[in-house]
Amino acid sequence: MKTDHELLSAFAPTGALRASINLGNPILANTDPATGKPCGVSVDLATELARRLDVTLELVVFKSAGESVNAVAAEQADVGFFAIDPLRGEQIAFTAPYVVIEGAYLVRQDSPITAMDQVDTQGQRVVVGKGSAYDLYLTRELKHAEIFRAPTSPAVVDTFMQENMEVAAGVKQQLEADAQRLGGLRLLDGHFMLIRQAMGVPKSRGDKASAYLAAYVEAMKKSGFVADALARHKIQGAAVAPLESAASA
């Protein structure tokens, strides 16, 4: 699929592809300790998309998923990397997922909670990152437990400890790292949701742009690009999502 003026106008109206990068999800992006610059699977995908469109890349970096989503919805960024969610889908056209990751619960070692079905009960307070996929999902699903929102996903466990809450919810790998860092914590077996991480473009950019982006993601999965990026950045616990179609960008 060759780029044309209509596609370039849709993806890079400012002359550069502005990619919204969320540092709140370590599966997607981190800060390179050597350079101080963002790195990760989402950065690699943004870089390759800009190369294919033959435009320069401008990373718009945020600390939380909510901020990253808002930037694309408000067209302050042209593409982004998010967990698919119906509420976000009102303004953003999502591709199929490129990776699937687990949302997990963490409790203290001495917590009486031993299984996930014990979380949604009166008196339990669940900490999530404000505006994250877990926040959106658990806001819909939890009927009895109270949700407490930390500023960002990486701040969830520290908030959980400081505020003496009962449960922390988030990316399994982030929770595992925090449990190892702090000690005295354990993850509940299983996952409460599978997060489908996709790319997205503002719906206002039109069907042609969303179709191109969807085909691009399928091509990146099929070619092994996503799998290679996960391996290169030493990401564990995330799987390449199944192919949706034979389309290619």
C-alpha positions as CSV (number, residue, x, y, z in Angstrom):
1,M,0.0,0.0,0.0
2,K,1.6,3.2,-1.1
3,T,1.1,6.5,0.8
4,D,-0.6,9.3,-1.0
5,H,-1.5,12.9,-0.2
6,E,-4.8,12.0,1.5
7,L,-3.0,9.6,3.9
8,L,-0.2,12.0,4.6
9,S,-2.7,14.7,5.5
10,A,-4.5,12.3,7.8
11,F,-1.5,11.0,9.6
12,A,0.8,14.0,9.6
13,P,-1.2,17.2,9.2
14,T,1.6,19.1,10.9
15,G,4.3,17.6,8.6
16,A,5.4,15.1,11.2
17,L,3.8,11.9,12.6
18,R,3.1,12.7,16.3
19,A,3.0,9.5,18.2
20,S,1.5,9.5,21.7
21,I,3.7,7.3,23.9
22,N,2.5,6.1,27.4
23,L,5.4,5.5,29.8
24,G,2.9,4.2,32.4
25,N,2.8,0.7,30.8
26,P,6.2,-1.0,30.9
27,I,5.1,-3.5,28.3
28,L,4.8,-0.7,25.8
29,A,7.5,1.8,26.6
30,N,10.2,2.7,29.1
31,T,12.9,5.3,29.4
32,D,16.3,4.1,28.2
33,P,18.6,4.6,31.2
34,A,21.6,5.2,28.8
35,T,20.0,8.0,26.7
36,G,17.0,9.2,28.7
37,K,14.8,8.7,25.6
38,P,11.7,6.7,25.3
39,C,12.2,3.1,24.0
40,G,10.1,0.0,23.6
41,V,7.6,-1.8,21.4
42,S,5.4,1.2,20.8
43,V,8.3,3.4,20.0
44,D,9.6,0.8,17.5
45,L,6.1,0.6,15.8
46,A,5.9,4.4,15.6
47,T,9.3,4.6,14.1
48,E,8.5,2.1,11.4
49,L,5.2,3.7,10.6
50,A,6.9,7.1,10.1
51,R,9.5,5.4,7.9
52,R,6.7,3.8,5.7
53,L,4.9,7.1,5.5
54,D,8.2,8.9,4.7
55,V,7.7,11.5,7.4
56,T,9.6,12.5,10.4
57,L,8.6,11.1,13.8
58,E,7.7,13.3,16.8
59,L,7.2,11.4,20.1
60,V,4.6,13.0,22.5
61,V,5.4,11.4,25.8
62,F,3.0,10.9,28.8
63,K,3.2,9.3,32.2
64,S,-0.3,7.8,32.1
65,A,-2.7,6.0,29.7
66,G,-5.4,8.6,30.3
67,E,-3.2,11.5,29.2
68,S,-2.0,9.5,26.1
69,V,-5.6,8.7,25.1
70,N,-6.7,12.3,25.6
71,A,-3.9,13.6,23.3
72,V,-5.1,11.4,20.4
73,A,-8.7,12.1,21.0
74,A,-8.0,15.8,21.0
75,E,-5.8,15.5,17.9
76,Q,-2.8,16.7,19.8
77,A,-1.2,13.5,18.6
78,D,-1.9,11.5,15.4
79,V,-1.5,7.9,16.5
80,G,-1.3,6.2,19.9
81,F,-0.9,2.9,21.6
82,F,-3.8,1.9,23.9
83,A,-5.7,-1.0,25.4
84,I,-8.9,-1.3,23.4
85,D,-11.9,-0.1,25.3
86,P,-15.5,0.9,24.3
87,L,-15.3,4.3,26.0
88,R,-12.1,5.2,24.2
89,G,-13.5,3.9,21.0
90,E,-16.0,6.7,20.9
91,Q,-13.3,9.1,19.5
92,I,-10.5,6.7,18.5
93,A,-10.5,4.2,15.7
94,F,-8.6,1.1,17.0
95,T,-6.7,-1.5,15.0
96,A,-6.8,-5.1,16.0
97,P,-4.5,-5.8,19.0
98,Y,-0.8,-6.3,18.4
99,V,0.0,-7.7,21.8
100,V,-2.1,-9.2,24.6
101,I,-1.2,-8.8,28.2
102,E,-2.6,-9.7,31.6
103,G,-4.3,-7.5,34.2
104,A,-3.6,-8.9,37.7
105,Y,-4.3,-8.3,41.4
106,L,-1.7,-7.8,44.1
107,V,-2.3,-8.1,47.8
108,R,-0.2,-8.2,51.0
109,Q,1.3,-11.5,52.0
110,D,-0.9,-11.7,55.1
111,S,-4.1,-10.6,53.2
112,P,-7.1,-12.9,53.8
113,I,-7.8,-12.6,50.0
114,T,-6.6,-15.8,48.3
115,A,-8.6,-15.7,45.0
116,M,-9.8,-13.2,42.5
117,D,-13.5,-13.8,43.2
118,Q,-12.9,-12.5,46.7
119,V,-11.9,-9.0,45.5
120,D,-15.3,-7.6,44.7
121,T,-16.8,-7.5,48.2
122,Q,-17.8,-4.8,50.6
123,G,-14.9,-3.2,52.4
124,Q,-12.3,-4.0,49.7
125,R,-10.5,-1.0,48.2
126,V,-8.9,-1.6,44.8
127,V,-6.1,0.8,43.6
128,V,-5.8,1.4,39.9
129,G,-4.0,3.9,37.6
130,K,-6.4,6.8,36.8
131,G,-7.7,6.5,33.2
132,S,-6.0,3.2,32.6
133,A,-7.6,0.2,30.9
134,Y,-7.9,-1.4,34.3
135,D,-9.7,1.7,35.7
136,L,-12.2,1.7,32.8
137,Y,-12.8,-2.1,33.0
138,L,-13.1,-2.4,36.8
139,T,-15.3,0.7,37.0
140,R,-17.8,-1.2,34.9
141,E,-17.3,-4.7,36.5
142,L,-16.8,-4.2,40.2
143,K,-20.2,-3.9,42.0
144,H,-19.2,-4.0,45.7
145,A,-15.5,-3.1,46.1
146,E,-14.4,0.6,46.1
147,I,-12.1,1.9,43.4
148,F,-9.3,4.2,44.4
149,R,-7.3,5.9,41.6
150,A,-3.6,6.5,41.7
151,P,-2.2,9.3,39.5
152,T,-0.5,6.8,37.1
153,S,-0.2,3.0,36.7
154,P,3.4,2.9,38.0
155,A,2.3,4.7,41.1
156,V,-0.4,2.1,42.0
157,V,1.6,-0.1,44.3
158,D,3.2,2.8,46.2
159,T,-0.2,4.3,46.6
160,F,-1.6,1.0,47.7
161,M,1.1,0.8,50.4
162,Q,0.9,4.4,51.6
163,E,-2.9,4.5,51.8
164,N,-3.1,0.9,53.4
165,M,-5.5,-0.3,50.7
166,E,-6.5,-3.9,50.3
167,V,-5.8,-4.6,46.6
168,A,-3.7,-3.2,43.8
169,A,-4.6,-3.8,40.1
170,G,-2.6,-3.4,37.0
171,V,-0.1,-4.8,34.5
172,K,1.0,-8.2,35.8
173,Q,4.7,-7.4,35.0
174,Q,4.6,-4.0,36.8
175,L,3.0,-5.6,39.9
176,E,5.6,-8.4,39.9
177,A,8.4,-5.9,39.7
178,D,6.9,-3.8,42.6
179,A,6.4,-7.0,44.7
180,Q,10.0,-7.9,44.3
181,R,11.1,-4.3,45.0
182,L,9.1,-4.0,48.2
183,G,8.7,-7.5,49.6
184,G,5.8,-8.8,51.7
185,L,3.4,-8.8,48.7
186,R,1.9,-11.5,46.4
187,L,-0.1,-11.7,43.2
188,L,-3.3,-13.6,43.1
189,D,-3.4,-16.5,40.6
190,G,-4.8,-15.9,37.2
191,H,-5.9,-12.6,35.6
192,F,-9.0,-10.5,35.9
193,M,-8.8,-9.3,32.3
194,L,-6.7,-9.8,29.1
195,I,-5.7,-6.4,27.8
196,R,-5.6,-6.1,24.0
197,Q,-3.1,-3.4,23.2
198,A,-3.7,-1.8,19.8
199,M,-2.9,1.3,17.8
200,G,-5.4,4.0,17.3
201,V,-6.0,7.1,15.2
202,P,-8.6,9.9,15.7
203,K,-11.8,8.9,14.0
204,S,-11.9,12.3,12.5
205,R,-9.0,11.4,10.2
206,G,-11.3,9.2,8.1
207,D,-11.8,5.5,7.1
208,K,-8.7,5.5,4.8
209,A,-6.4,6.3,7.6
210,S,-7.9,3.8,10.0
211,A,-7.8,1.1,7.3
212,Y,-4.2,1.8,6.6
213,L,-3.3,1.6,10.3
214,A,-5.2,-1.6,10.7
215,A,-3.3,-3.2,7.8
216,Y,0.0,-1.9,9.1
217,V,-0.5,-3.6,12.5
218,E,-1.4,-6.9,10.8
219,A,1.7,-6.6,8.6
220,M,3.9,-6.0,11.7
221,K,2.5,-9.1,13.4
222,K,2.8,-11.3,10.4
223,S,6.3,-10.3,9.6
224,G,7.6,-11.0,13.1
225,F,8.3,-7.3,13.8
226,V,6.3,-7.3,17.0
227,A,7.7,-10.6,18.2
228,D,11.3,-9.3,17.5
229,A,10.5,-6.0,19.3
230,L,9.2,-7.9,22.4
231,A,12.4,-10.0,22.5
232,R,14.7,-7.1,21.9
233,H,13.3,-5.1,24.8
234,K,13.2,-8.3,27.0
235,I,9.5,-8.1,27.5
236,Q,8.0,-11.2,29.2
237,G,4.4,-12.1,29.8
238,A,3.1,-10.4,26.6
239,A,2.1,-12.4,23.6
240,V,1.8,-11.3,20.0
241,A,-1.9,-11.1,19.2
242,P,-3.3,-13.5,16.6
243,L,-3.6,-12.2,13.0
244,E,-7.0,-10.8,12.2
245,S,-6.7,-10.8,8.4
246,A,-4.3,-11.2,5.5
247,A,-4.1,-7.5,5.0
248,S,-0.7,-5.8,4.8
249,A,0.4,-2.2,4.7
